[in-house]
């Protein structure tokens, strides 16, 4: 008799195949470079079946540094990523700095050693398409609606193109993507977690239409 768990795994793989096939069929053949401040960029690339054409994968950048980064993106991305000395955080931290810019920190929160982070950073950095940049700001972890609005306004005031805001509050913003998290306990990274543990491939961030990532270049 076939083990029930094996049957469930096979069924899930079949369902996942058709789920991804349908999701990815909507997308154009070209790629984009997603510049984000948390893990959502990497999850989105995975869901879309696209290559990582951005070094901002499995990284965390705090809001102040992130706003500095995207306000001076070309200058910062030209900087060499160096390891932060005397780091006691328990994960590698890179730093981007030049004589003309304040240093910003790139936190590699899912890693243990800096050298492989640096190698992947340089490899993915070389793939950036400066004609297809998308900057996004994930506010789904913010509980207070007033704070969401304030931070969204600050982000929208930045003089950079192709900005997307991910929110769990419905705002009247053309570049905002509403993620339905109603009834779910808000925890860090919830937007990237499965909607249903039994359907691990479909994540909360799939509430959006992934074509939004490409609409700026259609």
WOLINSUL-V249880 format. One record per pair of residues at least 24 apart in sequence whose C-alpha atoms are under 10 Angstrom apart, sorted by the first residue. I is the first residue (numbers start at 0). J is the second residue. D is the distance in whole Angstrom. If there is no record, write none. Layout:
{{I J D} {I J D}}
This chain:
{{7 197 9} {8 197 10} {11 197 8} {11 198 7} {11 199 8} {11 200 9} {12 198 10} {12 200 9} {14 198 9} {14 200 9} {15 198 8} {15 199 9} {15 200 6} {15 201 8} {16 200 9} {18 46 10} {18 200 8} {18 201 8} {19 45 10} {19 46 7} {19 47 8} {19 48 8} {19 200 8} {19 201 9} {20 47 10} {20 48 9} {22 46 8} {22 47 7} {22 48 9} {22 205 9} {22 208 9} {22 209 8} {22 210 10} {23 47 6} {23 48 7} {23 49 9} {23 209 9} {23 210 9} {25 208 9} {25 209 8} {25 210 7} {26 208 10} {26 209 7} {26 210 6} {26 211 10} {26 212 9} {26 213 8} {27 210 8} {27 213 8} {27 217 9} {29 131 10} {29 213 9} {29 216 10} {30 127 10} {30 128 8} {30 131 8} {30 132 10} {30 212 10} {30 213 8} {31 126 10} {31 127 8} {31 128 7} {31 129 9} {31 130 9} {31 131 5} {31 132 6} {31 133 7} {31 212 8} {31 213 7} {31 216 9} {32 123 10} {32 124 10} {32 126 8} {32 127 6} {32 128 6} {32 129 8} {32 130 9} {32 131 6} {32 132 5} {32 133 6} {32 134 9} {32 212 10} {33 127 9} {33 128 10} {33 131 9} {33 132 6} {33 133 5} {33 134 6} {33 135 8} {33 212 8} {34 65 10} {34 68 10} {34 69 8} {34 72 10} {34 127 10} {34 132 7} {34 133 6} {34 134 5} {34 135 7} {34 136 9} {34 162 10} {35 59 9} {35 60 8} {35 65 8} {35 69 9} {35 133 8} {35 134 6} {35 135 5} {35 136 7} {35 137 8} {35 163 10} {36 60 5} {36 61 7} {36 62 8} {36 64 9} {36 65 6} {36 66 10} {36 68 10} {36 105 9} {36 106 10} {36 134 9} {36 135 8} {36 136 7} {36 137 8} {37 61 9} {37 65 10} {37 106 9} {37 107 10} {37 108 10} {37 135 10} {37 136 9} {37 137 8} {37 188 9} {38 108 10} {38 109 10} {38 137 10} {38 188 8} {38 190 10} {38 191 8} {39 135 9} {39 136 10} {39 137 8} {39 165 10} {39 188 8} {39 190 8} {39 191 6} {39 204 8} {40 134 10} {40 135 9} {40 137 10} {40 191 10} {41 191 10} {42 190 10} {42 191 7} {42 192 9} {42 202 9} {42 204 9} {43 191 9} {43 202 10} {43 204 8} {43 205 9} {43 209 8} {43 212 9} {46 200 8} {46 201 9} {46 202 9} {46 204 9} {46 205 8} {46 209 9} {47 209 8} {47 210 10} {50 123 9} {50 126 9} {51 122 10} {51 123 6} {51 124 9} {51 126 8} {51 127 9} {52 122 9} {52 123 6} {52 124 7} {52 125 8} {52 126 5} {52 127 5} {52 128 7} {52 132 10} {53 119 10} {53 120 8} {53 121 10} {53 122 9} {53 123 5} {53 124 6} {53 125 8} {53 126 7} {53 127 6} {53 128 9} {53 132 9} {54 116 9} {54 117 10} {54 119 7} {54 120 5} {54 121 7} {54 122 8} {54 123 5} {54 124 5} {54 125 9} {54 126 9} {54 127 8} {55 105 9} {55 107 10} {55 119 10} {55 120 8} {55 123 8} {55 124 9} {56 107 9} {56 109 10} {56 116 10} {56 119 9} {56 120 8} {56 123 9} {57 106 9} {57 107 6} {57 108 7} {57 109 6} {57 110 9} {57 116 10} {58 92 9} {58 93 10} {58 105 6} {58 106 5} {58 107 5} {58 108 6} {58 109 8} {58 110 9} {58 116 10} {59 92 10} {59 104 9} {59 105 6} {59 106 5} {59 107 7} {59 108 7} {59 109 9} {60 103 8} {60 104 7} {60 105 6} {60 106 6} {60 107 9} {61 103 9} {61 104 8} {61 105 9} {61 106 9} {62 136 9} {62 150 9} {62 154 10} {63 103 9} {64 101 9} {64 102 8} {64 103 5} {64 104 7} {64 105 9} {65 103 8} {65 104 9} {65 105 9} {65 136 9} {65 154 10} {66 136 10} {66 153 9} {66 154 8} {66 157 8} {67 100 9} {67 101 8} {67 102 9} {67 103 8} {67 157 10} {68 95 9} {68 100 10} {68 101 10} {68 102 10} {68 103 8} {68 104 10} {69 134 8} {69 135 10} {69 154 10} {69 157 8} {69 158 9} {69 159 7} {69 160 10} {70 157 7} {70 158 7} {70 159 7} {71 100 9} {71 158 10} {71 159 9} {72 159 9} {73 129 9} {74 99 9} {74 100 8} {75 99 10} {75 100 8} {75 101 10} {75 102 9} {75 103 9} {76 124 8} {76 127 10} {77 124 9} {78 102 10} {79 117 10} {79 121 9} {80 104 10} {80 105 9} {80 116 10} {80 117 7} {80 118 10} {80 120 8} {80 121 8} {81 105 10} {81 113 9} {81 114 10} {81 117 8} {82 113 7} {82 114 9} {82 116 10} {82 117 8} {83 113 9} {91 116 8} {91 117 10} {92 116 9} {93 117 8} {93 120 10} {130 216 9} {131 161 9} {131 212 10} {131 213 8} {131 215 8} {131 216 7} {132 159 10} {132 160 8} {132 161 7} {132 162 9} {132 212 10} {132 213 10} {132 215 9} {132 216 10} {133 159 9} {133 160 8} {133 161 5} {133 162 6} {133 163 7} {133 211 10} {133 212 7} {133 213 9} {133 215 8} {134 159 8} {134 160 8} {134 161 6} {134 162 5} {134 163 6} {134 164 9} {134 212 10} {135 161 8} {135 162 5} {135 163 4} {135 164 6} {135 165 7} {135 174 9} {135 175 10} {135 212 10} {136 162 8} {136 163 6} {136 164 5} {136 165 6} {136 166 9} {136 175 9} {137 163 8} {137 164 6} {137 165 5} {137 166 7} {137 167 10} {137 175 10} {137 176 10} {137 188 10} {137 190 9} {138 164 7} {138 165 6} {138 166 5} {138 167 7} {138 168 9} {138 178 10} {138 190 10} {139 164 9} {139 165 6} {139 166 5} {139 167 5} {139 168 8} {139 177 9} {139 178 8} {139 179 10} {139 180 8} {139 185 8} {139 186 9} {139 187 9} {139 188 9} {139 189 8} {139 190 7} {139 204 10} {140 165 10} {140 166 8} {140 167 8} {140 185 6} {140 186 7} {140 187 6} {140 188 7} {140 189 7} {140 190 8} {141 166 8} {141 167 9} {141 168 10} {141 185 8} {141 186 9} {141 187 9} {142 167 9} {142 168 9} {142 185 8} {142 186 10} {143 168 10} {144 168 7} {144 169 10} {144 170 10} {151 175 9} {160 215 9} {161 212 9} {161 213 10} {161 214 9} {161 215 6} {161 216 9} {162 212 10} {162 215 10} {163 211 8} {163 212 8} {165 190 9} {165 204 9} {165 207 9} {166 190 9} {174 211 9} {175 207 10} {175 211 10} {176 204 9} {176 206 9} {176 207 6} {176 208 9} {176 211 9} {177 204 9} {177 206 7} {177 207 7} {178 203 7} {178 204 6} {178 205 8} {178 206 6} {178 207 7} {179 203 7} {179 204 9} {179 205 10} {179 206 7} {179 207 9} {180 204 10} {180 206 9}}
